[in-house]
């Protein structure tokens, strides 16, 4: 597995910035997504639920939740490999989309 780093910065006038970035392999799983409307525009403040999908007749259980950022983005992690997750997205009490995820 390779490492990855990316960041932006905007220095103030006359500011000196010193940084060091060390990349190490990371075996954790995560879900990074974006919520878009029908016109492909970002949806901010949508409620995103992460659930462990119920198996063998058990109910789904909420693991975490967040609201989308201004650019429609959201992130959950770390996630367990070989687990089945369900993502539910709501905006203004209307369910927008449901996505089932299986990590292997």
C-alpha positions as CSV (number, residue, x, y, z in Angstrom):
1,X,0.0,0.0,0.0
2,X,1.3,3.4,-0.8
3,X,1.0,6.6,1.2
4,X,-0.6,9.8,0.2
5,X,-0.6,13.4,1.5
6,X,-2.1,16.6,0.3
7,X,-2.7,19.9,1.9
8,X,-3.3,23.5,1.0
9,X,-1.9,26.6,2.8
10,X,-2.2,30.3,2.5
11,X,0.6,32.1,4.4
12,X,0.1,35.5,5.9
13,X,2.3,38.3,4.6
14,X,5.8,37.8,6.2
15,X,4.8,34.4,7.8
16,X,7.4,31.7,7.7
17,X,6.1,28.2,7.6
18,X,8.0,25.0,8.3
19,X,6.5,21.6,7.8
20,X,7.5,18.0,7.6
21,X,5.3,15.3,6.1
22,X,6.0,11.7,6.8
23,X,4.1,9.1,4.9
24,X,3.6,5.6,6.3
25,X,1.5,2.8,4.9
26,X,-2.0,2.8,6.5
27,X,-4.1,-0.3,6.5
28,X,-7.2,1.4,7.9
29,X,-10.3,1.6,5.7
30,X,-12.4,4.7,5.3
31,X,-15.3,6.0,3.3
32,X,-14.9,9.5,1.8
33,X,-17.9,10.7,-0.2
34,X,-19.8,13.6,-1.6
35,X,-23.5,14.2,-1.9
36,X,-24.7,15.8,-5.1
37,X,-28.2,16.8,-6.2
38,X,-29.8,15.9,-9.5
39,X,-28.1,18.9,-11.1
40,X,-24.7,17.5,-9.9
41,X,-24.4,20.4,-7.3
42,X,-23.1,19.7,-3.8
43,X,-25.6,19.3,-1.1
44,X,-24.5,20.8,2.2
45,X,-26.0,20.0,5.6
46,X,-27.4,16.6,4.5
47,X,-27.5,14.1,7.4
48,X,-25.3,11.0,6.6
49,X,-25.8,7.9,8.8
50,X,-23.3,5.0,8.9
51,X,-24.9,1.8,10.0
52,X,-23.6,-1.7,10.5
53,X,-25.8,-3.7,8.2
54,X,-27.9,-6.3,10.1
55,X,-27.0,-9.8,9.2
56,X,-28.8,-13.1,10.0
57,X,-32.1,-11.2,10.7
58,X,-30.6,-8.7,13.1
59,X,-31.4,-5.0,12.8
60,X,-29.1,-2.4,11.3
61,X,-27.3,-0.4,14.1
62,X,-26.1,3.2,13.8
63,X,-22.3,3.5,14.2
64,X,-21.8,7.2,13.4
65,X,-23.4,10.2,11.7
66,X,-22.3,13.6,10.3
67,X,-23.6,16.4,8.2
68,X,-22.1,17.2,4.8
69,X,-19.8,20.1,4.5
70,X,-20.5,23.1,2.2
71,X,-18.9,21.1,-0.7
72,X,-21.2,18.1,0.0
73,X,-18.3,16.0,1.4
74,X,-18.4,13.5,4.3
75,X,-16.0,10.9,5.8
76,X,-16.2,7.9,8.1
77,X,-13.4,5.8,9.4
78,X,-11.6,3.8,10.4
79,X,-13.9,1.0,9.2
80,X,-13.4,-2.8,9.7
81,X,-12.5,-4.9,6.7
82,X,-14.9,-7.7,5.8
83,X,-17.8,-5.9,7.4
84,X,-21.1,-4.9,5.7
85,X,-22.1,-1.2,6.2
86,X,-25.1,0.7,5.1
87,X,-25.1,4.5,4.4
88,X,-28.3,6.5,4.6
89,X,-28.5,10.1,3.5
90,X,-31.3,12.5,4.5
91,X,-31.9,16.2,3.6
92,X,-34.9,18.1,5.0
93,X,-36.5,14.8,6.3
94,X,-36.4,13.2,2.8
95,X,-34.2,10.2,2.3
96,X,-32.0,11.0,-0.7
97,X,-30.0,7.8,-1.2
98,X,-29.1,4.6,0.4
99,X,-25.8,2.9,-0.3
100,X,-24.6,-0.6,0.9
101,X,-20.9,-1.1,1.3
102,X,-19.0,-4.3,1.8
103,X,-15.2,-4.0,2.6
104,X,-13.0,-7.0,1.8
